[in-house]
Each structure stands twice: as C-alpha cells, then as structure tokens.
Amino acid sequence: LETYYGSNPTLSELRNPAVEYRHGMAEALPVESGRYDLAIIENCIDHCRDVTGAMNEISRALRPTGVLYLTVNCRTRWGFVAHRTLSNLRIDAGHPYTFTPRRVRRMFERHGWKPRQFEVGSYTTALREDLTGPGLRSRLKGLLGISEFVVSVVGQRQTGTSAVR
C-alpha cells in the first residue's frame, strides 16, 4: 500500500522526511539482512499470500535481538470456519489467512518468536458494534458470527531456534 500512502496528499504531508519508505511484499522485503531492531506488522499478516515466507523475511531483516510488534484482526473458532469458507469462495479474497488468538500464538512460536506481551481484544464488543453498526456489511458480519477483534503481540526471537522454512 506504499503507493497509495505516498500519493495521498494528507498522509504525504505528515510523513517524516528522514524515513525511507520502500515498496515491497512481506514475502520478499527489499531490505538488508539483520539490519533492523523493530518490525511493525499492523493488520496485514492476514493479507499475505505466504505467511511462512513473510515471517521468515521478518526474521531475516531483524537483528537477532530484534523485536516484532504484530496486530491482526482475529475471529472466534466459529468465525474462523465461516470466514475461511467466504475466503475460499472468493467472497473475501483479500484475506487469504484467517486467525484466532490461538493460531496467532502458534504462528509466532512456530517461527521462533517468544511472545512477551499478548493482548486479545473483546469479541463481545466487536459483535455488539457490528450488530448496531450503520451499514449492512457490519450487521451481516455480526449475524454470521465473523466479527473481528484485534490481537496484539510483542515478541522477540527465541534463542537457539530457527524459523520455519
């Protein structure tokens, strides 16, 4: 989305000119290996075509002591099944992956990351907001049981582990 953000006049005006923005995909980051201390993956891991490739690239780009901050919209177990069906039917093709909090934790650990902080938002609040929302789409999400709540994780690589390949 860098092209969009770069062409948006309001966002461009707010950009720090000292920051270098690069266009790329999470599965093939256009950066040097072991250079960064922090990666912020904010609500995009579920949009990747290859989560394993993206997680491996993040590990490659970060220093061994690097920190990963990740947020992702999650669903309940029922919401996971229902949303996977919608995604497979190409009704929500922009989300190739669906997560539950447990799947986020397993993904983190499987790729050699130790969660230092793990926060789970409220499904009940998300459901209530969807059911009372102004649009048909949000109400349908609530009725189908696919309301999303945010999971946030801060982690560091576990020593002596390697990423899944």
BALOBA-1460 file (C-alpha; in Angstrom, 3 decimals):
// residues 165
<rec num="1" residu="l" x="0.000" y="0.000" z="0.000"/>
<rec num="2" residu="e" x="3.038" y="2.290" z="-0.060"/>
<rec num="3" residu="t" x="1.963" y="3.664" z="-3.465"/>
<rec num="4" residu="y" x="-1.425" y="4.657" z="-2.041"/>
<rec num="5" residu="y" x="0.056" y="6.211" z="1.077"/>
<rec num="6" residu="g" x="2.688" y="8.019" z="-0.979"/>
<rec num="7" residu="s" x="0.068" y="9.527" z="-3.295"/>
<rec num="8" residu="n" x="-2.279" y="10.643" z="-0.515"/>
<rec num="9" residu="p" x="-1.533" y="14.374" z="-0.001"/>
<rec num="10" residu="t" x="-2.576" y="14.429" z="3.660"/>
<rec num="11" residu="l" x="-0.504" y="11.387" z="4.560"/>
<rec num="12" residu="s" x="2.464" y="12.598" z="2.499"/>
<rec num="13" residu="e" x="2.404" y="15.888" z="4.375"/>
<rec num="14" residu="l" x="2.603" y="14.013" z="7.690"/>
<rec num="15" residu="r" x="5.491" y="11.774" z="6.631"/>
<rec num="16" residu="n" x="8.819" y="12.227" z="8.344"/>
<rec num="17" residu="p" x="11.254" y="13.183" z="5.544"/>
<rec num="18" residu="a" x="14.074" y="11.311" z="7.309"/>
<rec num="19" residu="v" x="12.239" y="7.993" z="6.994"/>
<rec num="20" residu="e" x="12.954" y="5.876" z="3.942"/>
<rec num="21" residu="y" x="9.821" y="4.242" z="2.527"/>
<rec num="22" residu="r" x="10.186" y="1.209" z="0.273"/>
<rec num="23" residu="h" x="7.697" y="-0.641" z="-1.879"/>
<rec num="24" residu="g" x="7.680" y="-4.401" z="-1.437"/>
<rec num="25" residu="m" x="5.859" y="-7.508" z="-0.347"/>
<rec num="26" residu="a" x="6.190" y="-9.109" z="3.076"/>
<rec num="27" residu="e" x="7.354" y="-12.336" z="1.434"/>
<rec num="28" residu="a" x="10.305" y="-10.539" z="-0.234"/>
<rec num="29" residu="l" x="11.270" y="-7.479" z="1.791"/>
<rec num="30" residu="p" x="13.555" y="-5.057" z="-0.096"/>
<rec num="31" residu="v" x="15.909" y="-4.641" z="2.873"/>
<rec num="32" residu="e" x="19.274" y="-5.842" z="4.112"/>
<rec num="33" residu="s" x="19.523" y="-8.838" z="6.421"/>
<rec num="34" residu="g" x="19.973" y="-8.290" z="10.147"/>
<rec num="35" residu="r" x="19.761" y="-4.503" z="9.967"/>
<rec num="36" residu="y" x="16.652" y="-3.612" z="11.964"/>
<rec num="37" residu="d" x="15.753" y="-3.576" z="15.640"/>
<rec num="38" residu="l" x="11.972" y="-3.415" z="15.246"/>
<rec num="39" residu="a" x="9.376" y="-4.651" z="12.774"/>
<rec num="40" residu="i" x="5.806" y="-3.411" z="12.980"/>
<rec num="41" residu="i" x="3.269" y="-5.602" z="11.217"/>
<rec num="42" residu="e" x="-0.017" y="-3.797" z="11.735"/>
<rec num="43" residu="n" x="-3.101" y="-5.616" z="10.452"/>
<rec num="44" residu="c" x="-1.505" y="-7.030" z="7.319"/>
<rec num="45" residu="i" x="-0.278" y="-10.593" z="8.011"/>
<rec num="46" residu="d" x="-3.729" y="-11.932" z="7.091"/>
<rec num="47" residu="h" x="-3.377" y="-10.259" z="3.676"/>
<rec num="48" residu="c" x="-0.109" y="-12.056" z="2.800"/>
<rec num="49" residu="r" x="-0.119" y="-14.849" z="0.266"/>
<rec num="50" residu="d" x="2.543" y="-16.778" z="2.213"/>
<rec num="51" residu="v" x="2.586" y="-16.254" z="5.989"/>
<rec num="52" residu="t" x="5.613" y="-18.527" z="6.436"/>
<rec num="53" residu="g" x="7.533" y="-16.561" z="3.803"/>
<rec num="54" residu="a" x="6.558" y="-13.268" z="5.442"/>
<rec num="55" residu="m" x="7.584" y="-14.426" z="8.914"/>
<rec num="56" residu="n" x="10.891" y="-15.744" z="7.565"/>
<rec num="57" residu="e" x="11.555" y="-12.404" z="5.864"/>
<rec num="58" residu="i" x="10.837" y="-10.503" z="9.064"/>
<rec num="59" residu="s" x="13.263" y="-12.761" z="10.914"/>
<rec num="60" residu="r" x="15.863" y="-12.208" z="8.195"/>
<rec num="61" residu="a" x="15.545" y="-8.426" z="8.296"/>
<rec num="62" residu="l" x="15.736" y="-8.126" z="12.085"/>
<rec num="63" residu="r" x="18.828" y="-8.371" z="14.242"/>
<rec num="64" residu="p" x="18.954" y="-11.466" z="16.480"/>
<rec num="65" residu="t" x="17.735" y="-9.300" z="19.372"/>
<rec num="66" residu="g" x="15.081" y="-7.625" z="17.215"/>
<rec num="67" residu="v" x="11.515" y="-7.085" z="18.347"/>
<rec num="68" residu="l" x="8.373" y="-7.862" z="16.373"/>
<rec num="69" residu="y" x="5.135" y="-5.989" z="17.052"/>
<rec num="70" residu="l" x="2.192" y="-7.572" z="15.275"/>
<rec num="71" residu="t" x="-1.521" y="-6.844" z="15.257"/>
<rec num="72" residu="v" x="-4.115" y="-8.820" z="13.369"/>
<rec num="73" residu="n" x="-7.886" y="-8.981" z="13.263"/>
<rec num="74" residu="c" x="-8.973" y="-12.320" z="14.719"/>
<rec num="75" residu="r" x="-12.155" y="-14.308" z="14.975"/>
<rec num="76" residu="t" x="-13.641" y="-16.946" z="17.231"/>
<rec num="77" residu="r" x="-13.305" y="-20.603" z="16.198"/>
<rec num="78" residu="w" x="-16.728" y="-20.452" z="14.518"/>
<rec num="79" residu="g" x="-15.807" y="-17.143" z="12.880"/>
<rec num="80" residu="f" x="-12.593" y="-18.756" z="11.615"/>
<rec num="81" residu="v" x="-14.513" y="-21.566" z="9.884"/>
<rec num="82" residu="a" x="-17.141" y="-19.214" z="8.437"/>
<rec num="83" residu="h" x="-14.574" y="-16.689" z="7.228"/>
<rec num="84" residu="r" x="-12.336" y="-19.376" z="5.668"/>
<rec num="85" residu="t" x="-15.384" y="-20.526" z="3.712"/>
<rec num="86" residu="l" x="-16.074" y="-16.969" z="2.490"/>
<rec num="87" residu="s" x="-12.418" y="-16.535" z="1.556"/>
<rec num="88" residu="n" x="-12.265" y="-19.848" z="-0.313"/>
<rec num="89" residu="l" x="-15.415" y="-18.877" z="-2.211"/>
<rec num="90" residu="r" x="-13.567" y="-15.641" z="-3.160"/>
<rec num="91" residu="i" x="-16.196" y="-13.561" z="-1.352"/>
<rec num="92" residu="d" x="-13.405" y="-12.120" z="0.815"/>
<rec num="93" residu="a" x="-10.378" y="-12.897" z="-1.323"/>
<rec num="94" residu="g" x="-8.333" y="-10.053" z="0.191"/>
<rec num="95" residu="h" x="-7.791" y="-12.110" z="3.333"/>
<rec num="96" residu="p" x="-6.050" y="-15.355" z="2.333"/>
<rec num="97" residu="y" x="-5.493" y="-16.142" z="6.016"/>
<rec num="98" residu="t" x="-7.823" y="-16.046" z="8.985"/>
<rec num="99" residu="f" x="-6.615" y="-16.124" z="12.573"/>
<rec num="100" residu="t" x="-7.897" y="-16.946" z="16.006"/>
<rec num="101" residu="p" x="-5.858" y="-15.841" z="19.039"/>
<rec num="102" residu="r" x="-4.581" y="-19.393" z="19.442"/>
<rec num="103" residu="r" x="-3.460" y="-19.530" z="15.800"/>
<rec num="104" residu="v" x="-1.600" y="-16.234" z="16.211"/>
<rec num="105" residu="r" x="0.278" y="-17.574" z="19.223"/>
<rec num="106" residu="r" x="1.105" y="-20.844" z="17.415"/>
<rec num="107" residu="m" x="2.310" y="-18.937" z="14.329"/>
<rec num="108" residu="f" x="4.532" y="-16.773" z="16.493"/>
<rec num="109" residu="e" x="6.076" y="-19.705" z="18.317"/>
<rec num="110" residu="r" x="6.373" y="-21.910" z="15.215"/>
<rec num="111" residu="h" x="8.510" y="-19.216" z="13.601"/>
<rec num="112" residu="g" x="10.859" y="-18.913" z="16.565"/>
<rec num="113" residu="w" x="9.305" y="-15.924" z="18.324"/>
<rec num="114" residu="k" x="8.588" y="-15.727" z="22.040"/>
<rec num="115" residu="p" x="5.551" y="-13.597" z="22.870"/>
<rec num="116" residu="r" x="6.499" y="-11.059" z="25.558"/>
<rec num="117" residu="q" x="3.084" y="-9.424" z="25.531"/>
<rec num="118" residu="f" x="-0.107" y="-10.933" z="24.146"/>
<rec num="119" residu="e" x="-3.349" y="-8.929" z="24.219"/>
<rec num="120" residu="v" x="-6.716" y="-10.118" z="22.957"/>
<rec num="121" residu="g" x="-9.474" y="-7.639" z="22.201"/>
<rec num="122" residu="s" x="-13.108" y="-8.259" z="23.046"/>
<rec num="123" residu="y" x="-15.233" y="-10.341" z="20.696"/>
<rec num="124" residu="t" x="-18.332" y="-9.262" z="22.610"/>
<rec num="125" residu="t" x="-17.575" y="-5.589" z="21.980"/>
<rec num="126" residu="a" x="-16.845" y="-6.249" z="18.296"/>
<rec num="127" residu="l" x="-20.061" y="-8.227" z="17.917"/>
<rec num="128" residu="r" x="-22.113" y="-5.517" z="19.616"/>
<rec num="129" residu="e" x="-20.564" y="-2.836" z="17.377"/>
<rec num="130" residu="d" x="-21.255" y="-4.891" z="14.251"/>
<rec num="131" residu="l" x="-24.861" y="-5.643" z="15.180"/>
<rec num="132" residu="t" x="-25.606" y="-1.995" z="15.914"/>
<rec num="133" residu="g" x="-23.447" y="-0.572" z="13.112"/>
<rec num="134" residu="p" x="-24.877" y="1.697" z="10.443"/>
<rec num="135" residu="g" x="-24.035" y="-0.492" z="7.460"/>
<rec num="136" residu="l" x="-25.473" y="-3.747" z="6.202"/>
<rec num="137" residu="r" x="-21.985" y="-5.293" z="5.912"/>
<rec num="138" residu="s" x="-21.216" y="-4.841" z="9.617"/>
<rec num="139" residu="r" x="-24.604" y="-6.209" z="10.664"/>
<rec num="140" residu="l" x="-24.110" y="-9.244" z="8.403"/>
<rec num="141" residu="k" x="-20.693" y="-9.865" z="9.979"/>
<rec num="142" residu="g" x="-22.341" y="-9.875" z="13.384"/>
<rec num="143" residu="l" x="-25.184" y="-12.148" z="12.304"/>
<rec num="144" residu="l" x="-22.766" y="-14.591" z="10.631"/>
<rec num="145" residu="g" x="-20.529" y="-14.663" z="13.715"/>
<rec num="146" residu="i" x="-17.458" y="-13.339" z="11.901"/>
<rec num="147" residu="s" x="-16.964" y="-10.125" z="13.865"/>
<rec num="148" residu="e" x="-13.290" y="-9.250" z="14.199"/>
<rec num="149" residu="f" x="-11.370" y="-8.321" z="17.327"/>
<rec num="150" residu="v" x="-7.727" y="-7.285" z="17.482"/>
<rec num="151" residu="v" x="-4.898" y="-9.390" z="18.847"/>
<rec num="152" residu="s" x="-1.628" y="-7.560" z="19.545"/>
<rec num="153" residu="v" x="1.671" y="-9.345" z="20.180"/>
<rec num="154" residu="v" x="5.122" y="-8.084" z="21.068"/>
<rec num="155" residu="g" x="7.829" y="-10.689" z="20.801"/>
<rec num="156" residu="q" x="11.484" y="-11.474" z="20.455"/>
<rec num="157" residu="r" x="13.213" y="-14.357" z="18.793"/>
<rec num="158" residu="q" x="13.787" y="-17.355" z="20.985"/>
<rec num="159" residu="t" x="17.458" y="-18.147" z="21.313"/>
<rec num="160" residu="g" x="18.555" y="-21.409" z="19.788"/>
<rec num="161" residu="t" x="15.591" y="-21.648" z="17.413"/>
<rec num="162" residu="s" x="15.320" y="-21.192" z="13.716"/>
<rec num="163" residu="a" x="12.436" y="-20.058" z="11.599"/>
<rec num="164" residu="v" x="10.192" y="-22.487" z="9.754"/>
<rec num="165" residu="r" x="11.323" y="-22.899" z="6.177"/>
